[in-house]
Amino acid sequence: MTFALRAAPFLALRRVAAAPIVRYLGVAMPPGIMIILVVYSVSSVSFTTRPYGLPTLIAIAATASAHLWRRNALLSIVAGTGVYIAMLHLFR
């Protein structure tokens, strides 16, 4: 029963998956969501007090660089998080 409940959406939406709008959303949504996450993350950063948002900006640059270099989401997340933690300790 559990398997049927989990498989039902995939079976029901099989025909919809080939629709042009669904293909468009599959291409447009990931970058859009990433932009929203970056804006949300940066919105609480104070750029007027020390360290002036440098840990966040450096971590964003490291994440983008790692992703452009390898196109690997896991590597990008780990690299960005590691750089951010290191920058927080460095700018303390």
All heavy atoms as an XYZ file, in Angstrom:
697
protein
N       0.819     -1.193      0.000
C       0.000      0.000      0.000
C       0.869      1.265      0.000
O       0.576      2.204     -0.706
C      -0.915     -0.047      1.238
C      -1.841      1.118      1.318
S      -3.014      1.060     -0.028
C      -4.082      2.347      0.415
N       1.911      1.252      0.828
C       2.798      2.414      0.887
C       3.467      2.652     -0.460
O       3.559      3.801     -0.912
C       3.870      2.208      1.971
O       3.216      1.990      3.224
C       4.770      3.409      2.074
N       3.921      1.591     -1.101
C       4.561      1.736     -2.406
C       3.584      2.324     -3.422
O       3.955      3.200     -4.214
C       5.078      0.383     -2.899
C       5.705      0.462     -4.252
C       6.968      1.009     -4.399
C       5.024      0.031     -5.379
C       7.555      1.114     -5.652
C       5.601      0.128     -6.628
C       6.865      0.665     -6.771
N       2.343      1.870     -3.408
C       1.337      2.391     -4.348
C       1.094      3.874     -4.123
O       0.961      4.638     -5.081
C       0.041      1.597     -4.203
N       1.036      4.301     -2.870
C       0.830      5.718     -2.577
C       2.016      6.567     -3.027
O       1.841      7.693     -3.478
C       0.582      5.911     -1.084
C      -0.768      5.420     -0.573
C      -0.819      5.523      0.952
C      -1.892      6.211     -1.196
N       3.212      6.028     -2.910
C       4.394      6.780     -3.346
C       4.549      6.788     -4.861
O       5.079      7.728     -5.438
C       5.643      6.212     -2.692
C       5.659      6.488     -1.205
C       6.927      6.058     -0.581
N       6.881      6.331      0.858
C       7.843      6.083      1.687
N       8.969      5.556      1.233
N       7.739      6.362      2.964
N       4.115      5.751     -5.537
C       4.246      5.663     -6.986
C       3.112      6.379     -7.714
O       3.268      6.757     -8.875
C       4.287      4.204     -7.415
N       1.981      6.576     -7.071
C       0.803      7.164     -7.718
C       1.073      8.518     -8.375
O       0.681      8.728     -9.532
C      -0.349      7.250     -6.731
N       1.741      9.474     -7.721
C       1.969     10.762     -8.393
C       2.808     10.629     -9.663
O       2.561     11.319    -10.647
C       2.708     11.588     -7.342
C       2.382     10.961     -6.047
C       2.165      9.516     -6.326
N       3.782      9.744     -9.647
C       4.624      9.564    -10.827
C       3.831      8.949    -11.973
O       3.995      9.338    -13.130
C       5.839      8.698    -10.497
C       6.761      9.351     -9.521
C       6.767      8.962     -8.189
C       7.614     10.376     -9.912
C       7.612      9.570     -7.274
C       8.462     10.991     -9.012
C       8.452     10.586     -7.689
N       2.984      8.006    -11.650
C       2.164      7.375    -12.685
C       1.108      8.337    -13.205
O       0.833      8.377    -14.401
C       1.512      6.099    -12.142
C       2.479      4.989    -11.753
C       1.733      3.843    -11.072
C       3.239      4.491    -12.964
N       0.514      9.121    -12.320
C      -0.543     10.048    -12.721
C       0.005     11.202    -13.561
O      -0.683     11.710    -14.447
C      -1.254     10.590    -11.485
N       1.216     11.603    -13.298
C       1.782     12.766    -13.985
C       2.712     12.399    -15.129
O       3.405     13.265    -15.667
C       2.512     13.650    -12.977
C       1.632     14.223    -11.871
C       2.478     14.978    -10.876
C       0.559     15.130    -12.451
N       2.714     11.164    -15.532
C       3.602     10.725    -16.602
C       3.329     11.485    -17.905
O       4.244     11.899    -18.602
C       3.447      9.226    -16.837
C       4.428      8.691    -17.852
C       4.303      7.214    -18.016
N       4.739      6.574    -16.767
C       4.740      5.280    -16.574
N       4.317      4.471    -17.517
N       5.160      4.780    -15.444
N       2.063     11.683    -18.230
C       1.715     12.404    -19.473
C       2.043     13.893    -19.382
O       2.387     14.509    -20.368
C       0.224     12.229    -19.772
C      -0.113     10.850    -20.219
C      -1.569     10.744    -20.581
N      -2.020      9.440    -20.150
C      -3.169      9.179    -19.625
N      -4.050     10.126    -19.464
N      -3.474      7.960    -19.267
N       1.932     14.440    -18.191
C       2.181     15.868    -18.003
C       3.671     16.184    -18.112
O       4.053     17.284    -18.500
C       1.626     16.314    -16.631
C       1.904     17.775    -16.376
C       0.136     16.031    -16.551
N       4.520     15.238    -17.816
C       5.963     15.474    -17.811
C       6.501     15.883    -19.172
O       7.525     16.551    -19.263
C       6.688     14.231    -17.318
N       5.827     15.510    -20.234
C       6.288     15.859    -21.576
C       5.753     17.209    -22.046
O       6.127     17.672    -23.121
C       5.875     14.767    -22.561
N       4.923     17.850    -21.255
C       4.346     19.141    -21.639
C       5.431     20.207    -21.701
O       6.376     20.201    -20.893
C       3.258     19.540    -20.659
N       5.330     21.135    -22.646
C       6.356     22.183    -22.782
C       6.527     23.032    -21.518
O       7.651     23.403    -21.170
C       5.859     23.030    -23.944
C       4.924     22.159    -24.694
C       4.347     21.202    -23.713
N       5.451     23.334    -20.829
C       5.565     24.175    -19.635
C       6.332     23.454    -18.529
O       7.117     24.064    -17.808
C       4.173     24.642    -19.129
C       4.316     25.657    -17.989
C       3.336     23.477    -18.658
C       4.790     26.989    -18.440
N       6.154     22.157    -18.410
C       6.863     21.391    -17.393
C       8.351     21.323    -17.738
O       9.204     21.452    -16.850
C       6.259     19.978    -17.246
C       7.077     19.130    -16.302
C       4.815     20.065    -16.780
N       8.667     21.159    -19.001
C      10.081     21.161    -19.406
C      10.713     22.526    -19.151
O      11.851     22.624    -18.694
C      10.217     20.752    -20.862
C      10.077     19.244    -21.038
C      10.333     18.828    -22.451
N       9.089     19.113    -23.186
C       9.013     19.495    -24.440
N      10.102     19.630    -25.151
N       7.854     19.727    -25.007
N       9.968     23.599    -19.448
C      10.467     24.946    -19.201
C      10.727     25.164    -17.706
O      11.770     25.703    -17.318
C       9.478     25.993    -19.705
C       9.819     27.386    -19.247
C      10.891     28.078    -19.805
C       9.102     27.991    -18.217
C      11.233     29.343    -19.360
C       9.429     29.250    -17.764
C      10.495     29.927    -18.343
O      10.830     31.168    -17.888
N       9.789     24.749    -16.864
C       9.964     24.902    -15.423
C      11.145     24.079    -14.920
O      11.857     24.502    -14.004
C       8.689     24.508    -14.685
C       7.523     25.480    -14.839
C       6.272     24.913    -14.189
C       7.860     26.837    -14.285
N      11.372     22.921    -15.514
C      12.512     22.098    -15.129
C      13.834     22.776    -15.424
O      14.833     22.556    -14.736
N      13.853     23.633    -16.446
C      15.074     24.362    -16.791
C      15.177     25.665    -16.000
O      16.254     26.034    -15.526
C      15.101     24.650    -18.313
C      16.224     25.591    -18.670
C      15.208     23.355    -19.085
N      14.061     26.380    -15.823
C      14.088     27.711    -15.228
C      14.064     27.718    -13.702
O      14.602     28.641    -13.084
C      12.903     28.524    -15.745
N      13.470     26.718    -13.089
C      13.302     26.751    -11.641
C      14.600     26.621    -10.837
O      14.784     27.372     -9.871
C      12.310     25.669    -11.195
C      10.887     25.968    -11.566
S      10.223     27.382    -10.714
C      10.058     26.746     -9.072
N      15.517     25.709    -11.162
C      16.722     25.602    -10.323
C      17.526     26.902    -10.203
O      17.860     27.303     -9.078
C      17.525     24.486    -10.994
C      16.482     23.633    -11.634
C      15.441     24.602    -12.122
N      17.813     27.615    -11.304
C      18.539     28.886    -11.122
C      17.710     29.913    -10.355
O      18.254     30.671     -9.546
C      18.808     29.374    -12.546
C      18.668     28.174    -13.408
C      17.704     27.280    -12.728
N      16.413     29.936    -10.584
C      15.550     30.878     -9.872
C      15.545     30.620     -8.378
O      15.610     31.552     -7.560
N      15.487     29.367     -7.994
C      15.502     29.022     -6.575
C      16.850     29.368     -5.956
O      16.919     29.854     -4.821
C      15.151     27.539     -6.383
C      13.675     27.339     -6.715
C      15.465     27.063     -4.977
C      13.213     25.923     -6.737
N      17.932     29.154     -6.689
C      19.255     29.496     -6.166
C      19.373     31.007     -5.946
O      19.935     31.449     -4.943
C      20.353     29.021     -7.106
C      20.433     27.517     -7.216
S      20.291     26.705     -5.654
C      21.939     26.549     -5.163
N      18.831     31.790     -6.860
C      18.863     33.252     -6.701
C      18.081     33.654     -5.458
O      18.528     34.494     -4.671
C      18.324     33.940     -7.969
C      19.322     33.759     -9.108
C      18.046     35.420     -7.710
C      18.797     34.172    -10.464
N      16.913     33.055     -5.254
C      16.107     33.363     -4.078
C      16.868     33.003     -2.803
O      16.870     33.762     -1.826
C      14.756     32.633     -4.152
C      13.904     33.248     -5.249
C      14.027     32.661     -2.814
C      12.654     32.463     -5.587
N      17.535     31.849     -2.779
C      18.299     31.443     -1.599
C      19.466     32.391     -1.316
O      19.736     32.724     -0.157
C      18.814     30.016     -1.769
C      17.759     28.918     -1.651
C      18.361     27.574     -2.048
C      17.190     28.865     -0.264
N      20.152     32.835     -2.355
C      21.270     33.765     -2.159
C      20.761     35.098     -1.618
O      21.317     35.654     -0.672
C      22.067     33.966     -3.468
C      23.043     35.118     -3.344
C      22.796     32.686     -3.832
N      19.678     35.608     -2.209
C      19.124     36.882     -1.741
C      18.660     36.763     -0.298
O      18.905     37.652      0.523
C      17.978     37.347     -2.665
C      17.207     38.505     -2.068
C      18.530     37.726     -4.033
N      18.010     35.655      0.045
C      17.560     35.443      1.417
C      18.752     35.373      2.374
O      18.717     35.934      3.463
C      16.727     34.159      1.514
C      16.278     33.844      2.910
C      15.230     34.546      3.500
C      16.910     32.858      3.651
C      14.824     34.274      4.787
C      16.508     32.569      4.940
C      15.460     33.282      5.502
O      15.066     33.005      6.778
N      19.809     34.701      1.971
C      20.989     34.570      2.827
C      21.690     35.905      3.036
O      22.165     36.202      4.131
C      21.979     33.582      2.214
O      21.398     32.306      2.140
N      21.751     36.705      2.008
C      22.467     37.981      2.080
C      21.616     39.062      2.742
O      22.150     40.043      3.259
C      22.932     38.408      0.666
C      23.539     39.780      0.647
C      23.930     37.398      0.133
N      20.305     38.877      2.773
C      19.424     39.924      3.311
C      19.658     40.204      4.789
O      19.401     41.320      5.248
C      17.963     39.557      3.070
O      17.604     38.436      3.854
N      20.149     39.246      5.542
C      20.364     39.461      6.974
C      21.804     39.842      7.310
O      22.134     39.986      8.483
C      19.972     38.203      7.743
O      20.806     37.131      7.370
N      22.628     40.018      6.306
C      24.039     40.351      6.531
C      24.184     41.862      6.663
O      23.634     42.620      5.865
C      24.922     39.830      5.364
C      26.358     40.292      5.529
C      24.838     38.331      5.282
N      24.920     42.290      7.669
C      25.176     43.715      7.860
C      26.449     44.103      7.106
O      27.539     43.621      7.421
C      25.334     44.025      9.349
O      25.712     45.367      9.514
N      26.287     44.983      6.135
C      27.428     45.446      5.347
C      28.029     46.731      5.913
O      28.965     47.273      5.350
C      27.014     45.660      3.893
C      26.687     44.376      3.180
C      25.373     43.974      3.006
C      27.694     43.552      2.709
C      25.074     42.786      2.360
C      27.406     42.356      2.070
C      26.086     41.982      1.901
N      27.468     47.228      7.022
C      27.952     48.486      7.589
C      28.828     48.285      8.818
O      29.465     49.223      9.272
C      26.764     49.385      7.973
O      25.934     48.687      8.902
C      25.968     49.772      6.739
N      28.823     47.075      9.371
C      29.665     46.807     10.530
C      30.668     45.716     10.191
O      30.458     44.928      9.272
C      28.817     46.356     11.742
O      28.099     45.188     11.392
C      27.858     47.438     12.178
N      31.742     45.701     10.962
C      32.796     44.734     10.737
C      32.256     43.319     10.865
O      31.514     43.065     11.786
C      33.909     44.988     11.765
C      35.162     44.271     11.444
C      36.258     44.677     12.427
N      37.351     43.772     12.237
C      37.571     42.683     12.959
N      36.794     42.411     13.961
N      38.582     41.901     12.693
N      32.517     42.398     10.021
C      33.470     42.297      8.916
C      32.885     42.688      7.553
O      33.382     42.250      6.521
C      33.889     40.841      8.937
C      32.684     40.117      9.388
C      32.013     41.053     10.367
N      31.827     43.501      7.545
C      31.271     44.085      6.326
C      30.769     43.049      5.315
O      30.821     43.267      4.112
C      32.276     45.012      5.651
C      32.847     46.028      6.602
C      34.152     45.933      7.036
C      32.051     47.063      7.091
C      34.663     46.856      7.935
C      32.559     47.986      7.991
C      33.860     47.880      8.404
O      34.362     48.773      9.300
N      30.315     41.935      5.792
C      29.762     40.914      4.910
C      30.791     40.120      4.134
O      30.438     39.346      3.242
N      32.060     40.299      4.449
C      33.114     39.602      3.702
C      33.029     38.079      3.788
O      33.183     37.412      2.760
C      34.492     40.083      4.147
C      34.895     41.457      3.621
C      36.232     41.872      4.201
C      34.951     41.448      2.113
N      32.766     37.486      4.957
C      32.657     36.023      4.978
C      31.567     35.500      4.044
O      31.770     34.523      3.321
C      32.319     35.702      6.438
C      32.857     36.850      7.205
C      32.689     38.039      6.307
N      30.446     36.178      4.025
C      29.336     35.753      3.169
C      29.683     35.923      1.695
O      29.441     35.020      0.890
C      28.072     36.562      3.509
O      27.780     36.388      4.898
C      26.889     36.109      2.684
N      30.236     37.068      1.337
C      30.567     37.315     -0.066
C      31.666     36.378     -0.566
O      31.600     35.882     -1.696
C      30.971     38.776     -0.254
C      29.862     39.803      0.021
C      30.413     41.213     -0.077
C      28.700     39.603     -0.920
N      32.650     36.106      0.272
C      33.720     35.185     -0.119
C      33.164     33.771     -0.270
O      33.521     33.046     -1.206
C      34.880     35.241      0.895
C      35.571     36.609      0.814
C      35.880     34.121      0.656
C      36.558     36.871      1.922
N      32.270     33.370      0.635
C      31.667     32.037      0.544
C      30.788     31.907     -0.699
O      30.786     30.861     -1.357
C      30.858     31.743      1.793
N      30.059     32.942     -1.050
C      29.247     32.915     -2.270
C      30.144     32.783     -3.489
O      29.869     32.005     -4.410
C      28.351     34.171     -2.362
C      27.243     34.094     -1.309
C      27.749     34.318     -3.756
C      26.440     35.366     -1.176
N      31.248     33.526     -3.504
C      32.194     33.434     -4.623
C      32.815     32.041     -4.700
O      32.974     31.482     -5.797
C      33.282     34.498     -4.478
N      33.145     31.453     -3.560
C      33.725     30.109     -3.550
C      32.717     29.072     -4.033
O      33.064     28.156     -4.790
C      34.211     29.755     -2.148
N      31.478     29.217     -3.617
C      30.437     28.295     -4.050
C      30.227     28.387     -5.556
O      30.154     27.357     -6.250
C      29.113     28.602     -3.320
O      29.344     28.543     -1.915
C      28.031     27.623     -3.699
N      30.126     29.601     -6.067
C      29.935     29.790     -7.506
C      31.140     29.269     -8.285
O      30.981     28.621     -9.327
C      29.692     31.268     -7.809
N      32.334     29.528     -7.776
C      33.539     29.059     -8.462
C      33.612     27.536     -8.504
O      33.932     26.943     -9.540
C      34.790     29.593     -7.764
O      34.805     30.985     -7.801
N      33.314     26.910     -7.378
C      33.346     25.443     -7.329
C      32.308     24.852     -8.275
O      32.561     23.854     -8.951
C      33.103     24.953     -5.902
N      31.144     25.497     -8.343
C      30.112     24.970     -9.226
C      30.475     25.168    -10.700
O      30.257     24.276    -11.524
C      28.754     25.603     -8.930
C      27.656     24.942     -9.684
N      27.230     23.670     -9.383
C      26.930     25.340    -10.741
C      26.276     23.327    -10.226
N      26.074     24.321    -11.061
N      31.022     26.312    -11.033
C      31.446     26.539    -12.420
C      32.603     25.627    -12.805
O      32.721     25.222    -13.963
C      31.831     28.002    -12.621
C      30.671     28.995    -12.560
C      31.201     30.422    -12.599
C      29.692     28.758    -13.695
N      33.436     25.300    -11.839
C      34.594     24.451    -12.100
C      34.186     23.006    -12.351
O      34.621     22.393    -13.321
C      35.550     24.559    -10.921
C      36.753     23.677    -10.991
C      37.602     23.519    -12.052
C      37.267     22.849     -9.954
N      38.606     22.652    -11.731
C      38.421     22.213    -10.443
C      36.865     22.592     -8.655
C      39.167     21.341     -9.675
C      37.619     21.734     -7.898
C      38.754     21.111     -8.409
N      33.334     22.437    -11.498
C      33.005     21.016    -11.583
C      31.547     20.702    -11.904
O      31.233     19.552    -12.181
C      33.356     20.320    -10.268
C      34.811     20.180    -10.053
C      35.359     19.195    -11.022
N      36.769     18.979    -10.727
C      37.534     18.244    -11.450
N      37.070     17.630    -12.499
N      38.803     18.114    -11.152
N      30.666     21.680    -11.802
C      29.229     21.435    -12.025
C      28.711     20.308    -11.133
O      27.966     19.438    -11.559
C      28.926     21.113    -13.481
C      29.352     22.168    -14.443
C      28.183     23.032    -14.799
N      28.605     23.989    -15.814
C      28.239     25.234    -15.790
N      27.458     25.672    -14.853
N      28.649     26.058    -16.710
N      29.122     20.335     -9.865
C      28.741     19.313     -8.911
C      28.117     20.013     -7.707
O      28.794     20.743     -6.985
C      29.982     18.516     -8.490
C      29.653     17.370     -7.573
O      28.710     17.421     -6.791
N      30.460     16.328     -7.654
N      26.816     19.780     -7.493
C      26.103     20.472     -6.429
C      26.669     20.143     -5.052
O      26.817     21.032     -4.207
C      24.623     20.137     -6.493
N      26.984     18.881     -4.815
C      27.508     18.495     -3.502
C      28.844     19.170     -3.225
O      29.072     19.699     -2.131
C      27.644     16.971     -3.405
C      28.137     16.439     -2.066
C      27.180     16.828     -0.943
C      28.298     14.934     -2.128
N      29.713     19.191     -4.211
C      31.004     19.861     -4.046
C      30.800     21.353     -3.769
O      31.459     21.928     -2.909
C      31.877     19.675     -5.287
C      33.183     20.453     -5.304
C      34.129     19.938     -4.235
C      33.819     20.385     -6.673
N      29.881     21.975     -4.485
C      29.613     23.401     -4.301
C      29.120     23.692     -2.889
O      29.569     24.648     -2.246
C      28.565     23.873     -5.305
O      28.979     23.619     -6.611
N      28.219     22.858     -2.395
C      27.666     23.064     -1.060
C      28.751     22.881      0.004
O      28.894     23.703      0.916
C      26.488     22.107     -0.813
C      25.317     22.489     -1.708
C      26.073     22.100      0.650
C      24.225     21.443     -1.782
N      29.527     21.818     -0.119
C      30.575     21.548      0.868
C      31.649     22.634      0.817
O      32.089     23.130      1.863
C      31.178     20.143      0.637
C      32.422     19.932      1.482
C      30.143     19.072      0.930
N      32.063     23.022     -0.380
C      33.093     24.060     -0.502
C      32.600     25.388      0.053
O      33.323     26.061      0.810
C      33.503     24.222     -1.964
N      31.395     25.782     -0.305
C      30.849     27.047      0.185
C      30.686     27.067      1.688
O      31.018     28.058      2.358
N      30.196     25.971      2.248
C      30.024     25.893      3.697
C      31.370     25.915      4.406
O      31.543     26.626      5.412
C      29.251     24.616      4.074
O      27.996     24.616      3.384
C      29.005     24.535      5.569
N      32.331     25.167      3.889
C      33.660     25.152      4.491
C      34.333     26.509      4.461
O      34.919     26.948      5.462
N      34.238     27.173      3.324
C      34.844     28.507      3.204
C      34.142     29.489      4.132
O      34.790     30.315      4.785
C      34.800     28.996      1.735
C      35.142     30.466      1.632
C      35.745     28.167      0.887
N      32.824     29.395      4.245
C      32.082     30.304      5.117
C      32.486     30.117      6.580
O      32.740     31.101      7.288
C      30.579     30.091      4.955
C      29.750     31.023      5.797
C      29.721     32.388      5.533
C      29.007     30.541      6.863
C      28.974     33.250      6.305
C      28.250     31.400      7.642
C      28.233     32.751      7.359
O      27.497     33.597      8.130
N      32.567     28.863      7.017
C      32.975     28.592      8.401
C      34.400     29.084      8.636
O      34.695     29.699      9.677
C      32.845     27.092      8.723
C      31.400     26.633      8.607
C      33.421     26.768     10.097
C      30.441     27.314      9.542
N      35.286     28.837      7.685
C      36.673     29.304      7.822
C      36.734     30.828      7.880
O      37.487     31.399      8.680
C      37.513     28.777      6.656
N      35.950     31.496      7.061
C      35.947     32.961      7.057
C      35.365     33.520      8.358
O      35.838     34.540      8.854
C      35.142     33.496      5.861
C      35.789     33.261      4.515
S      37.379     34.071      4.358
C      38.476     32.678      4.419
N      34.362     32.851      8.910
C      33.813     33.317     10.188
C      34.883     33.251     11.275
O      34.994     34.171     12.097
C      32.616     32.454     10.598
C      31.312     32.744      9.867
C      30.209     31.824     10.394
C      30.885     34.184     10.023
N      35.676     32.193     11.285
C      36.739     32.076     12.288
C      37.881     33.046     12.007
O      38.509     33.553     12.925
C      37.255     30.643     12.360
C      36.286     29.716     13.004
N      36.019     29.731     14.344
C      35.490     28.758     12.476
C      35.117     28.811     14.622
N      34.765     28.201     13.505
N      38.165     33.277     10.744
C      39.260     34.184     10.371
C      38.938     35.629     10.693
O      39.798     36.370     11.188
C      39.563     34.038      8.875
C      40.717     34.858      8.334
C      42.025     34.312      8.891
C      40.719     34.834      6.835
N      37.698     36.051     10.432
C      37.316     37.451     10.643
C      36.800     37.726     12.052
O      36.250     38.772     12.309
C      36.257     37.878      9.622
C      36.818     38.084      8.254
C      36.552     37.167      7.229
C      37.598     39.182      7.967
C      37.066     37.363      5.956
C      38.114     39.368      6.707
C      37.854     38.465      5.704
N      36.937     36.816     12.951
C      36.453     36.976     14.311
C      37.189     38.013     15.066
O      38.233     38.395     15.054
C      36.541     35.646     15.031
C      35.558     35.554     16.162
C      35.707     34.273     16.841
N      34.760     33.332     16.270
C      34.391     32.243     16.904
N      34.915     31.952     18.062
N      33.533     31.431     16.395
